[in-house]
Amino acid sequence: ALDISLIVAGTKYRGQFEERLKAIMKELTENPNIIVFIDELHTLVGAGSAEGSLDAANILKPALSRGEIRCIGATTPAEYRKYIEKDRSLERRFQAVKVDPPSEKETIEVLMGVKDRYESFHHVEYTGEAIEAAVYQSSRYITDRFLPDKAIDLVDEAGARAKLREAGYSEEFGEINRSIRVAVEQMETAVSEKNFEKAQFYREQEVQARENLQFVRERFDVKSNSRRVVVGKAEIDEVVSKWTGVPLTSINQDEGDKLLRMEQELHRRVISQEAAISAISRAIRRSRAGLKNPNRPVGSFVFLGPTGVGKTELARALANFLFGSDHALIRFDMSEYMEKHSVSKLIGSPPGYVGHEEGGQLTEKVKRNPYSVVLLDEIEKAHPDLFNILLQVFEDGHLTDGLGNRVNFKNTIIIMTSNIGARFIQKKASLGFQSTDATVVSRSVNDMVLGEVRKTFNPEFINRIDEMIVFEALSDDDLRTITRLLVNQVNDNLVDRKIHLDISTDVVDWIIEQTCKDRSYGARPLRRAIQRYIEDPLSEELIRGRLKGGEIEVYLEAGVLAYRTAGETETEGRPLAGGV
């Protein structure tokens, strides 16, 4: 192997680099059985060149053309195009051979061949299941790297983690290192104060700590050599979870029960909307069962309905259910992309424009979080050029950013929300229908809403969407349930103070009556109402020291909210502060 950087290193005067390279070429010419390998072949271009002199590539060209030296180079397609294809004479002297990544089956054979080295180095033992998991999990979850590199890295890190965990080495090692650092700092302080007796004391402490450190290292090596730790599939899953951010429950194959309970889990956060939750649950189960097109996103949906009925909340709940955190939701407000020029912000500016090197807002976020829910809020407000960009994502599952990088969307769920046709849903809710007519009316309203959508979006855009889901307007019972959920969130914040609020049904109805007279706003006013009528007065009572903990009952008395603690009678109740 020939390292070009080592040949260049230390050359001060003209001719030194050429002299070194000529000596290497002479050695290769005199020994025809030697094949030289140059990694990062593109570094030949320009290496060692100065004004009026040749670079490494031009020095090697005559010998390569005459066949005097045998050379194999390795580089990436992008660097080959950038450096070698431009120099036609250099390109002609090499035969380009494309090396494709091995298949999963071939990668397992590669890992079986190298695992002995990693077992010897880490003093562990890899099970066959761990090797297979490293290949399959890396193929599924690590999309920006190639086999066998990513699978080997998985095996390496899993072995290192298992070794450290078994020995308990890292914690003890860190504690001794901290004691050494403290002793050195105190010794330097004592020397600066010219207190040499104290400095000698801390010096002895440092020496003792370093001896302990050496003892721990030797003990660790003996323990590791005497007993090998077994690395299985669980350790591989843990590393994949650390790398990708996908929770372990999603990686493990025993998530079937969780997926079958998906509707129940989503209903804990999203009230009503049976049809919407059922449709999205079916799509996710199809994907997890392997029945979806592998070249498309997990799902692409349009959520239609009036404001405040749970469209965005369902997207958040879905991100939390699938990926373990609300942070897995990537949200874009489409009102920011109403102008033609603003659409380029999603994929990055083209070459020559300001900000070209920064990449796109959408592509960069998905690149960093390939397992996520992408929410495009109020999609109808976006410029029509945005829909042309999304066509490629929906059909092929990838998008090319302004830097020319292909970003994988095959593991994302794309949700678009819209208020198109909301007036039909609100009109249906305000009129009210008997239960016998509800199904017929719902179908009619859905048809009217979807008709509005077809007038707004192009057919090629609509055809690529998996499902358009119409959200129903919220009923009185739905609003009561949502109010209870919001109060439970307040109780979660009061856990540290050991306070629990108990809200009577009259209070719930009173809050809804005060805030939801106009149903066109949905449930959004309820959050503001809880803050105004419950949280603000409660915070004043806490600051005044009137609430010490326990069960607090909030009830309605003469049109005013009041509270009493456990054990107090109704006559002892007090109005909540703030004059509500």
matplotlib code that plots the C-alpha trace (Angstrom):
import matplotlib.pyplot as plt

x = [0.0, 1.3, 0.5, 0.9, 0.7, 3.8, 5.8, 4.9, 5.6, 8.9, 9.8, 11.3, 13.2, 12.4, 13.0, 12.8, 9.3, 10.2, 13.3, 11.3, 8.6, 11.2, 12.9, 9.6, 8.9, 12.4, 11.7, 8.4, 9.9, 12.7, 10.2, 7.4, 5.7, 4.8, 1.3, 1.1, -2.3, -3.1, -6.1, -7.9, -6.5, -7.7, -5.0, -2.4, -3.8, -1.9, 0.1, 3.6, 3.2, 4.7, 5.1, 6.9, 7.0, 4.9, 2.4, 2.4, -0.2, 1.9, 5.1, 3.4, 1.7, 4.7, 5.4, 1.6, 1.3, 4.3, 3.0, 6.2, 4.3, 1.1, -1.2, -4.7, -6.4, -9.5, -11.8, -15.4, -17.5, -17.9, -14.1, -13.4, -15.7, -14.2, -10.5, -9.7, -12.3, -11.2, -7.7, -8.4, -4.9, -4.9, -8.3, -7.1, -4.3, -6.7, -9.6, -12.5, -14.1, -17.3, -17.4, -21.0, -21.9, -22.2, -25.6, -26.9, -26.0, -22.5, -22.0, -22.9, -20.1, -17.7, -18.6, -18.2, -14.7, -13.6, -15.5, -12.6, -10.4, -13.0, -13.6, -9.9, -9.6, -12.7, -12.5, -16.1, -18.0, -20.5, -23.6, -24.7, -27.9, -25.9, -24.0, -27.3, -28.9, -26.0, -26.5, -30.3, -30.6, -27.9, -29.6, -32.9, -32.1, -28.7, -29.4, -26.6, -23.8, -23.0, -22.4, -20.2, -18.7, -21.8, -22.4, -18.7, -18.9, -22.1, -20.3, -17.3, -19.2, -21.5, -18.4, -16.8, -20.0, -20.5, -16.9, -17.1, -20.5, -19.4, -16.2, -17.7, -14.4, -15.5, -17.1, -14.1, -11.6, -13.4, -13.4, -9.7, -9.0, -11.0, -9.0, -5.7, -7.0, -8.0, -4.6, -2.7, -4.7, -4.3, -0.6, -0.2, -2.1, 0.2, 3.3, 2.0, 1.5, 5.0, 3.6, 5.9, 5.0, 1.4, 2.5, 4.5, 1.4, -0.7, 2.1, 2.1, -1.7, -1.3, 1.3, -1.0, -3.9, -1.8, -0.8, -4.5, -5.2, -2.5, -3.9, -7.5, -6.2, -4.3, -7.4, -9.6, -7.3, -7.1, -10.9, -11.5, -9.1, -10.5, -14.2, -15.6, -18.8, -21.5, -22.8, -26.3, -29.0, -30.0, -26.6, -26.8, -30.3, -29.1, -26.3, -28.7, -31.0, -28.2, -27.1, -30.5, -32.7, -35.3, -36.6, -35.7, -39.3, -39.5, -36.4, -37.4, -39.5, -42.0, -43.8, -46.7, -48.9, -48.1, -49.2, -52.4, -53.2, -52.3, -55.8, -56.2, -52.8, -53.6, -57.0, -55.3, -54.2, -56.6, -60.3, -62.9, -61.8, -62.3, -62.0, -58.8, -57.0, -58.2, -57.0, -53.5, -53.2, -53.9, -51.3, -48.6, -49.4, -49.1, -45.7, -44.5, -45.7, -43.6, -46.5, -45.8, -43.8, -40.2, -39.3, -42.0, -42.4, -44.2, -47.3, -48.5, -51.7, -53.8, -55.7, -58.8, -61.0, -61.7, -59.2, -58.8, -60.2, -56.9, -55.1, -51.7, -52.2, -52.6, -49.3, -47.6, -49.2, -48.1, -44.5, -44.5, -46.1, -43.7, -40.4, -40.8, -40.7, -42.6, -39.3, -39.5, -42.1, -40.6, -43.1, -43.2, -45.7, -46.6, -47.6, -43.8, -43.5, -46.2, -43.7, -42.0, -38.5, -39.2, -39.7, -36.0, -35.4, -36.8, -34.1, -31.4, -30.4, -29.0, -25.2, -24.1, -26.8, -26.3, -26.7, -25.9, -23.6, -26.1, -28.4, -32.2, -34.4, -36.4, -33.6, -31.2, -33.7, -34.7, -31.1, -30.4, -33.7, -34.5, -37.1, -39.6, -43.1, -42.9, -45.8, -46.6, -49.2, -51.8, -50.6, -53.0, -51.1, -47.9, -46.7, -47.7, -44.0, -43.8, -46.2, -43.9, -41.1, -43.3, -44.2, -40.7, -40.8, -44.2, -43.3, -39.6, -39.0, -36.1, -35.2, -32.1, -31.0, -29.1, -25.8, -26.6, -27.0, -29.9, -31.9, -33.9, -37.6, -38.5, -38.7, -40.7, -44.4, -45.6, -48.7, -50.2, -53.0, -55.5, -58.7, -60.1, -63.8, -64.0, -67.2, -69.1, -68.0, -68.9, -72.3, -73.1, -72.1, -74.2, -77.3, -77.2, -78.7, -80.4, -78.2, -80.0, -79.0, -75.5, -73.7, -75.5, -74.7, -71.1, -70.6, -72.2, -70.0, -66.9, -67.7, -68.1, -64.8, -62.9, -64.5, -63.0, -59.6, -59.8, -60.5, -57.4, -54.7, -53.6, -54.6, -51.0, -50.5, -53.7, -52.9, -49.7, -51.3, -52.1, -55.2, -57.1, -58.7, -61.6, -61.8, -65.2, -66.2, -66.0, -69.1, -69.9, -68.8, -65.5, -64.9, -65.6, -63.0, -60.4, -61.0, -60.3, -57.1, -55.9, -56.6, -54.6, -51.7, -52.0, -52.0, -48.8, -47.1, -48.3, -46.9, -43.7, -45.8, -48.0, -51.2, -54.0, -56.9, -60.3, -62.6, -66.4, -68.6, -70.2, -66.8, -66.0, -69.4, -68.9, -65.4, -66.8, -69.7, -67.3, -64.9, -66.5, -69.7, -68.3, -67.5, -65.6, -62.4, -62.6, -60.8, -58.0, -59.7, -59.9, -56.1, -56.3, -59.4, -57.5, -54.7, -56.9, -59.4, -57.3, -53.6, -53.3, -55.5, -53.8, -50.3, -51.4, -52.7, -49.5, -47.3, -49.5, -48.8, -52.5, -52.1, -49.8, -50.6, -53.1, -56.4, -57.9, -61.5, -62.5, -66.3, -68.7, -70.4, -72.8, -71.1, -67.6, -64.9, -64.0, -61.8, -61.6, -59.0, -59.7, -61.6, -63.1, -66.9, -68.5, -69.0, -65.2, -64.4, -62.6, -62.9, -59.9, -57.6, -57.8, -61.5, -62.7]
y = [0.0, 3.4, 6.4, 9.6, 11.8, 10.1, 10.7, 14.4, 14.7, 16.4, 17.6, 21.1, 21.6, 21.3, 17.8, 15.9, 14.7, 13.6, 11.8, 9.8, 8.9, 7.9, 5.6, 3.9, 3.5, 2.0, -0.5, -1.5, -1.8, -4.1, -6.3, -7.1, -9.4, -6.4, -4.8, -1.4, -0.4, 3.3, 4.1, 7.4, 7.4, 10.9, 12.3, 11.6, 14.6, 17.7, 15.8, 17.3, 19.8, 23.2, 26.0, 24.6, 21.0, 17.8, 16.3, 12.6, 11.7, 13.1, 11.4, 8.0, 8.3, 7.1, 4.1, 3.2, 3.5, 1.3, -1.3, -1.1, -0.9, -2.7, -0.5, -0.8, 2.3, 2.9, 5.9, 6.9, 7.6, 11.3, 11.8, 9.8, 12.2, 15.3, 14.5, 11.6, 11.9, 15.5, 14.2, 12.1, 10.8, 9.6, 8.0, 6.1, 4.5, 2.9, 0.4, 1.5, -1.4, -0.7, -2.5, -3.0, -3.5, -7.2, -8.8, -9.5, -13.2, -12.3, -9.9, -12.6, -14.7, -11.7, -11.2, -14.9, -14.5, -11.5, -12.1, -14.1, -11.0, -8.9, -11.7, -11.9, -8.1, -7.5, -10.8, -11.6, -14.2, -13.3, -15.6, -16.5, -14.6, -11.4, -11.6, -12.0, -9.2, -6.9, -7.4, -7.2, -4.3, -2.2, -2.8, -1.7, 1.2, 2.6, 3.8, 6.3, 3.8, 0.5, -3.1, -4.6, -1.5, -0.6, -4.2, -4.6, -1.3, -2.6, -5.8, -3.8, -1.4, -4.1, -6.0, -3.0, -2.1, -5.6, -5.8, -2.6, -3.3, -6.8, -5.5, -2.3, -0.8, 2.5, 3.7, 2.8, 4.0, 7.4, 7.7, 7.2, 9.6, 12.2, 11.7, 12.1, 15.3, 16.8, 15.8, 17.4, 20.6, 20.9, 20.2, 23.0, 25.4, 24.5, 25.0, 28.5, 29.3, 28.1, 25.5, 22.7, 20.4, 20.3, 20.0, 16.8, 15.4, 15.8, 14.4, 11.3, 11.1, 11.4, 8.6, 6.3, 7.0, 6.2, 2.9, 2.1, 2.9, 0.4, -2.2, -1.7, -2.1, -5.3, -6.7, -5.8, -7.6, -10.7, -10.8, -10.3, -13.1, -15.5, -15.2, -14.2, -12.2, -13.4, -10.8, -11.5, -9.8, -7.6, -5.9, -5.3, -3.8, -1.5, -0.1, 0.4, 2.3, 4.5, 5.3, 5.9, 7.1, 4.3, 2.9, -0.7, -1.7, -0.7, -2.7, -5.9, -8.3, -8.7, -5.5, -7.4, -6.9, -3.2, -2.8, -4.7, -2.3, 0.8, 2.2, 1.9, 3.6, 6.5, 7.1, 7.9, 11.2, 11.7, 11.9, 10.6, 10.4, 6.6, 6.6, 8.6, 6.5, 3.2, 4.2, 5.2, 2.1, -0.1, 1.6, 1.2, -2.5, -3.0, -1.5, -3.4, -6.7, -6.0, -5.7, -2.0, -1.0, -0.9, 2.0, 4.4, 6.1, 4.1, 6.2, 9.5, 10.9, 14.1, 15.0, 17.1, 18.9, 22.1, 23.6, 22.1, 18.6, 16.7, 16.6, 17.8, 16.0, 12.7, 13.3, 13.9, 10.8, 8.7, 9.9, 9.1, 5.7, 4.6, 6.3, 6.8, 10.6, 13.7, 14.9, 12.4, 14.8, 17.1, 19.9, 22.6, 25.4, 25.7, 29.3, 30.0, 28.5, 30.5, 32.2, 30.4, 31.3, 30.0, 26.4, 26.0, 26.4, 22.8, 21.2, 23.8, 26.6, 25.7, 26.1, 29.7, 31.1, 32.3, 29.4, 26.7, 24.9, 24.8, 22.2, 22.1, 22.4, 19.3, 17.2, 18.0, 17.1, 13.9, 13.0, 13.4, 11.7, 9.1, 7.4, 10.2, 11.7, 14.6, 17.0, 19.6, 21.8, 23.6, 22.2, 24.2, 27.4, 26.2, 27.3, 24.8, 24.1, 22.3, 19.7, 18.9, 18.2, 15.9, 13.8, 12.3, 11.6, 9.9, 7.7, 6.9, 7.5, 9.8, 13.5, 15.1, 18.2, 21.2, 19.6, 16.6, 14.2, 11.7, 11.7, 8.6, 9.1, 5.3, 5.2, 8.3, 8.9, 12.0, 13.7, 16.8, 18.7, 21.0, 22.9, 22.5, 21.7, 22.4, 24.4, 21.3, 19.5, 22.5, 22.8, 19.2, 19.5, 22.6, 21.1, 17.8, 14.5, 11.5, 8.5, 6.6, 9.3, 9.8, 7.3, 8.6, 12.2, 11.5, 9.9, 12.8, 15.3, 13.3, 13.3, 17.1, 17.6, 15.3, 17.1, 20.3, 18.6, 17.4, 21.0, 22.3, 19.7, 18.1, 14.5, 13.3, 14.6, 13.0, 9.7, 9.3, 9.9, 6.7, 8.0, 11.2, 11.1, 13.4, 14.4, 14.8, 17.9, 17.4, 16.6, 17.8, 14.5, 14.8, 18.3, 17.0, 14.2, 16.6, 18.9, 16.0, 15.2, 18.8, 18.7, 15.5, 17.3, 19.9, 17.1, 15.7, 19.1, 19.1, 15.6, 17.1, 19.3, 16.3, 18.0, 16.4, 18.3, 16.8, 18.7, 18.2, 17.6, 21.0, 22.7, 20.9, 21.9, 25.5, 25.7, 24.4, 26.8, 29.8, 28.9, 26.8, 28.6, 28.9, 25.4, 26.5, 26.8, 23.2, 22.2, 24.8, 27.3, 24.7, 24.8, 28.6, 28.2, 25.7, 28.1, 31.1, 29.5, 26.8, 27.3, 31.1, 31.2, 28.0, 29.5, 32.5, 30.2, 28.3, 31.4, 32.7, 29.4, 28.5, 25.1, 22.7, 19.4, 16.6, 16.3, 19.6, 19.6, 22.3, 23.0, 25.6, 27.9, 30.7, 30.9, 31.1, 28.5, 27.5, 24.9, 23.0, 20.5, 17.0, 17.0, 20.5, 20.9, 22.8, 25.9, 26.0, 26.2, 29.2, 30.9, 30.4, 33.5, 35.9, 36.7, 34.0]
z = [0.0, -1.0, 1.2, -0.8, 2.3, 3.8, 0.6, 0.6, 4.4, 5.2, 1.7, 2.0, -1.2, -4.9, -6.2, -2.8, -3.5, -7.1, -5.8, -3.3, -5.8, -8.5, -5.9, -5.2, -9.0, -9.5, -6.7, -8.3, -11.8, -10.6, -8.8, -11.3, -8.8, -6.6, -7.0, -5.4, -3.8, -3.5, -1.3, -2.1, -5.6, -6.3, -4.0, -6.8, -8.6, -7.4, -4.8, -4.3, -7.1, -7.0, -9.5, -12.5, -11.3, -11.9, -9.5, -8.5, -11.2, -14.1, -12.7, -12.7, -16.1, -18.3, -16.1, -16.1, -19.8, -20.5, -18.0, -15.9, -12.6, -11.6, -9.6, -8.0, -6.8, -4.7, -4.7, -4.6, -7.7, -6.7, -6.3, -9.5, -11.5, -9.8, -10.1, -12.4, -15.2, -15.8, -16.6, -19.7, -19.9, -16.3, -16.7, -19.8, -17.8, -15.4, -15.9, -13.8, -11.9, -10.0, -6.7, -5.5, -1.8, -0.9, -0.3, 3.2, 2.7, 1.6, 4.4, 7.0, 5.5, 5.7, 9.4, 10.2, 8.7, 10.8, 14.0, 15.5, 15.4, 17.3, 19.7, 20.5, 20.8, 23.0, 24.8, 23.9, 22.0, 19.3, 18.8, 15.3, 16.0, 16.8, 13.5, 11.5, 13.5, 12.8, 9.1, 9.0, 11.5, 9.8, 6.4, 7.7, 10.0, 8.9, 5.4, 4.8, 4.9, 3.1, 3.9, 5.2, 6.8, 8.9, 10.1, 11.1, 13.1, 14.8, 15.8, 17.0, 19.2, 20.6, 21.7, 23.3, 25.2, 26.5, 27.7, 29.6, 31.1, 32.3, 34.0, 35.5, 34.4, 33.0, 36.3, 38.5, 35.9, 35.8, 39.6, 39.8, 37.0, 38.8, 42.0, 40.0, 38.4, 41.8, 43.3, 40.5, 40.7, 44.5, 44.1, 41.6, 43.9, 46.8, 44.7, 43.6, 47.3, 48.1, 50.5, 49.5, 52.4, 51.2, 47.6, 48.6, 50.3, 47.2, 45.0, 47.1, 46.7, 42.9, 42.9, 44.9, 42.6, 39.5, 41.2, 41.8, 38.2, 37.0, 39.4, 38.0, 34.4, 35.2, 37.1, 34.2, 31.7, 33.9, 34.4, 30.6, 29.7, 32.2, 31.1, 27.8, 27.6, 25.2, 22.8, 21.4, 19.5, 22.4, 22.5, 18.7, 19.1, 21.8, 19.6, 16.7, 19.0, 20.1, 16.6, 15.0, 17.9, 17.1, 20.4, 21.3, 21.3, 17.6, 16.7, 18.6, 16.6, 19.5, 18.7, 17.2, 20.4, 20.4, 16.8, 17.4, 20.2, 18.1, 17.9, 21.7, 22.3, 19.9, 21.5, 24.8, 23.2, 20.4, 21.2, 18.8, 15.1, 14.9, 11.1, 11.0, 13.6, 12.1, 8.6, 9.8, 12.0, 9.0, 7.0, 9.7, 10.2, 6.4, 6.5, 9.6, 8.1, 5.0, 2.6, 1.6, -1.5, -0.2, -2.5, -1.1, 2.3, 5.1, 4.4, 3.0, 4.3, 4.0, 7.1, 6.3, 8.8, 10.7, 13.1, 16.6, 15.9, 16.5, 13.1, 14.4, 17.7, 15.9, 14.1, 17.4, 19.0, 16.0, 16.3, 20.0, 19.4, 16.7, 17.7, 21.4, 21.4, 20.2, 19.0, 16.1, 14.6, 11.9, 11.4, 8.7, 8.5, 4.9, 5.2, 5.2, 1.7, -0.1, -2.5, -5.4, -4.2, -0.6, -1.8, -2.5, 1.3, 1.7, -0.5, -0.5, -2.8, -6.2, -6.9, -7.1, -4.7, -1.2, 1.4, -1.2, 1.2, 4.0, 2.5, 2.7, 5.8, 5.0, 3.6, 6.4, 9.1, 7.5, 6.9, 10.6, 11.6, 8.9, 11.2, 11.8, 11.0, 8.6, 9.2, 6.5, 8.2, 6.1, 2.8, 0.7, 1.6, 0.0, -3.5, -6.3, -7.0, -3.6, -4.9, -7.8, -5.3, -3.2, -6.2, -6.3, -2.5, -2.7, -5.7, -5.3, -1.6, -2.0, -2.7, -4.0, -2.2, -3.5, -2.7, -4.9, -2.0, -2.2, 1.0, 1.9, 2.8, 2.8, 6.6, 7.1, 7.4, 5.6, 6.9, 5.3, 7.1, 5.4, 6.3, 2.8, 2.9, 6.7, 6.2, 5.2, 8.3, 10.6, 8.8, 9.5, 13.1, 13.7, 12.1, 14.0, 12.7, 14.1, 14.5, 11.7, 9.2, 10.6, 8.3, 5.2, 6.1, 6.9, 3.5, 1.8, 3.8, 3.0, -0.7, -0.6, 1.2, -1.1, -4.1, -2.8, -2.5, -6.1, -7.2, -5.3, -6.0, -9.3, -10.1, -10.2, -6.7, -5.4, -7.0, -5.1, -1.7, 0.2, 1.9, 2.5, 5.9, 6.9, 10.6, 12.2, 14.2, 18.0, 20.0, 23.5, 25.0, 23.1, 24.5, 28.0, 27.6, 26.2, 29.2, 31.5, 29.6, 29.9, 33.7, 33.9, 32.4, 35.1, 37.7, 36.1, 36.7, 40.3, 41.2, 42.8, 45.0, 46.0, 44.9, 42.9, 41.4, 41.3, 38.8, 39.1, 36.0, 36.6, 36.3, 33.1, 31.5, 32.8, 31.2, 27.9, 28.0, 28.6, 25.7, 23.1, 22.1, 18.6, 17.6, 14.5, 16.7, 17.8, 21.1, 20.9, 23.2, 26.0, 26.5, 27.0, 29.3, 31.5, 31.8, 32.6, 34.9, 36.6, 36.2, 36.8, 39.9, 41.2, 40.8, 42.9, 45.7, 45.6, 45.9, 48.8, 50.6, 50.9, 49.2, 51.1, 49.3, 49.1, 47.3, 46.0, 44.8, 42.3, 42.1, 40.9, 43.5, 42.4, 39.0, 40.5, 40.7, 44.2, 45.9, 49.1, 50.4, 51.6, 54.8, 54.4, 54.1, 51.2, 53.5, 54.1, 50.4, 49.1, 45.7, 43.4, 43.4, 40.4, 40.7, 38.4]

ax = plt.figure().add_subplot(projection="3d")
ax.plot(x, y, z, "-o")
ax.set_aspect("equal")
plt.show()
